[in-house]
Amino acid sequence: MVGAVIFSFVLGLAAGSFATAVAHRVPRGLPLVAARSQCPVCGAPIRAYDNVPVFSWLALRGRGRCCGARISPRYPLTELALGVLFAVTVIVHWHDSVAEVAIDLVFLTVLAAVTLTDLEQRIIPNKVLLAGAAVCLAIAAPTDPGGLPGRLAAAAAAGGVLFLVVLAYPKGMGLGDVKLTATMGLFLGRAVAPAILVALLAGSLAGLTLIARHGSEARKMAIPFGPFLALGGVVGMLVGDQLVDLYLG
């Protein structure tokens, strides 16, 4: 088990690096695979030894080798966070099938990319959601065909619920949040229910905090809801089924 956990941590570091690349390139229409990594400031190609997750950032002290421009700490933090989450997922779902764990790891990578794009540009790219959904179905269809109806039903129900919320309060959420919630239902199945609940509670808490600090001015402040959905998605993936069983029991 120790070897698998270590491997998953290293894999998570690589997935975190990939997620940051997706979050930077996809909203800007840049090629994702064909092009080499480039410095966003001066455009110089980034060498392979300067692109090692976490360690390169530490070695360069958060500065680009080519021009000395500051490298945002979000890169190593995302890589480290996904590394830890990958390892925790393997530990928590150790007795699940390899296919189920693979779906969970893909889900975490999608959530990381979506969180970064929503925080930076207030968008949730359709391409990221579609790619994640396609990979989920490609893994689930041959390994768990009996579970597909449940996944599709959860996607429709979760997306439908949040769509009604958007209709009732269009200024609070966008259709990107609806699409993300539907994608979460596809990955999580019934565990999407506690995931949405956690997201709504966390978002409400953040809103109340803004009101407490800024008073009526807080009504003019917009905060992206995607990161809260991502938080709920992580909780739903790790303990969502147990929470549903606890509620039903």
Stockholm file with secondary structure:
# STOCKHOLM 1.0

chainA/1-249         MVGAVIFSFVLGLAAGSFATAVAHRVPRGLPLVAARSQCPVCGAPIRAYDNVPVFSWLALRGRGRCCGARISPRYPLTELALGVLFAVTVIVHWHDSVAEVAIDLVFLTVLAAVTLTDLEQRIIPNKVLLAGAAVCLAIAAPTDPGGLPGRLAAAAAAGGVLFLVVLAYPKGMGLGDVKLTATMGLFLGRAVAPAILVALLAGSLAGLTLIARHGSEARKMAIPFGPFLALGGVVGMLVGDQLVDLYLG
#=GR chainA/1-249 SS CHHHHHHHHHHHHHHHHHHHHHHHHGGGTCCSSSSCCBCTTTCCBCCGGGCSTTHHHHHTTTBCTTTCCBCCTHHHHHHHHHHHHHHHHHHHTTTSCHHHHHHHHHHHHHHHHHHHHHHHHSCCCHHHHHHHHHHHHHHHHHHCGGGHHHHHHHHHHHHHHHHHHHHHCTTTCCHHHHHHHHHHHHHHGGGHHHHHHHHHHHHHHHHHHHHHHHGGGGGGCCCCSHHHHHHHHHHHHHHHHHHHHHHHC
#=GC SS_cons         CHHHHHHHHHHHHHHHHHHHHHHHHGGGTCCSSSSCCBCTTTCCBCCGGGCSTTHHHHHTTTBCTTTCCBCCTHHHHHHHHHHHHHHHHHHHTTTSCHHHHHHHHHHHHHHHHHHHHHHHHSCCCHHHHHHHHHHHHHHHHHHCGGGHHHHHHHHHHHHHHHHHHHHHCTTTCCHHHHHHHHHHHHHHGGGHHHHHHHHHHHHHHHHHHHHHHHGGGGGGCCCCSHHHHHHHHHHHHHHHHHHHHHHHC
//
